[in-house]
Amino acid sequence: MGSDVSSGAPVIAISGEVDLSNAAALQSKIDGLIPGDVDRVVLDLSSLAFVDSSGIAVLVRLHNQVGDVEIRNPTPMVRRIVEITGLQGIFGLA
């Protein structure tokens, strides 16, 4: 985990695939990384090949927890999934 130079927000890189088999583990890992006083998180999804609805639920839960989640460098497939679900409005896609 790094931090965004301009805002100091934590940057979390997620790679591989996120689906029903590992979404709960990802949620636990994110919960352990994010302090309670954080109000913005940046997700680097440049190496995320696939995400299903359970993975999207992890992202939405993170948004509900911190308030502002920016998705950076999503792969074309992940970008399309976010757009199809209509969630581009709550995630800043960069």
C-alpha positions in Angstrom: 0.0 0.0 0.0 1.3 3.4 -0.9 -0.2 6.9 -0.7 -1.4 9.4 -3.3 1.2 12.1 -3.6 -1.3 14.9 -4.1 -3.8 14.0 -1.4 -2.0 11.6 1.0 -4.9 9.1 0.4 -3.9 5.4 0.7 -3.4 3.7 -2.6 -4.3 0.0 -2.7 -3.3 -2.2 -5.7 -5.5 -5.1 -6.4 -4.4 -7.7 -8.9 -5.5 -11.1 -10.3 -9.1 -12.0 -10.1 -11.7 -11.1 -7.4 -14.6 -13.4 -7.2 -16.8 -15.3 -4.7 -13.8 -17.5 -3.7 -11.6 -14.7 -2.5 -13.8 -11.6 -2.0 -14.1 -12.1 1.8 -10.3 -12.4 2.1 -9.9 -9.2 0.1 -12.5 -7.4 2.3 -10.6 -8.5 5.4 -7.3 -7.3 4.0 -8.7 -3.9 3.0 -10.3 -3.5 6.4 -6.9 -4.2 8.0 -5.2 -1.6 5.8 -7.6 1.3 6.1 -7.5 3.3 9.4 -10.8 4.5 10.7 -10.1 8.2 10.0 -9.6 7.8 6.2 -12.1 9.5 4.0 -10.5 8.8 0.6 -8.9 5.7 -0.9 -7.3 5.2 -4.3 -7.5 1.8 -5.9 -5.0 0.8 -8.5 -6.7 -1.8 -10.7 -4.1 -1.9 -13.5 -3.4 -5.6 -12.7 -7.0 -6.7 -11.9 -8.0 -9.1 -14.7 -11.5 -10.0 -13.5 -14.0 -8.9 -10.9 -17.5 -10.4 -10.3 -20.4 -9.1 -8.3 -18.9 -10.2 -5.0 -15.8 -8.2 -5.9 -17.9 -5.2 -6.9 -19.7 -5.5 -3.5 -16.2 -5.2 -1.8 -15.6 -1.9 -3.7 -19.1 -0.6 -2.8 -18.6 -1.5 0.8 -15.3 0.4 0.8 -17.0 3.4 -0.7 -19.7 3.3 2.0 -17.0 3.0 4.6 -14.7 5.9 3.5 -16.9 8.0 1.3 -14.6 8.6 -1.6 -13.0 5.9 -3.7 -11.1 6.6 -6.9 -10.4 3.8 -9.3 -7.2 4.3 -11.2 -5.9 2.5 -14.3 -8.7 -0.2 -14.6 -8.2 -2.8 -17.2 -10.6 -2.5 -20.1 -12.7 -5.4 -18.7 -12.9 -4.0 -15.2 -13.7 -0.5 -16.6 -16.6 -2.1 -18.6 -17.9 -4.0 -15.6 -18.0 -0.8 -13.5 -19.7 1.1 -16.4 -22.3 -1.7 -17.0 -23.2 -1.8 -13.3 -23.7 2.0 -13.3 -21.1 2.5 -10.6 -18.9 4.9 -12.5 -20.9 7.7 -10.8 -19.7 6.8 -7.3 -16.2 5.8 -8.2 -13.9 8.4 -9.8 -12.5 6.5 -12.8 -9.1 7.7 -13.8 
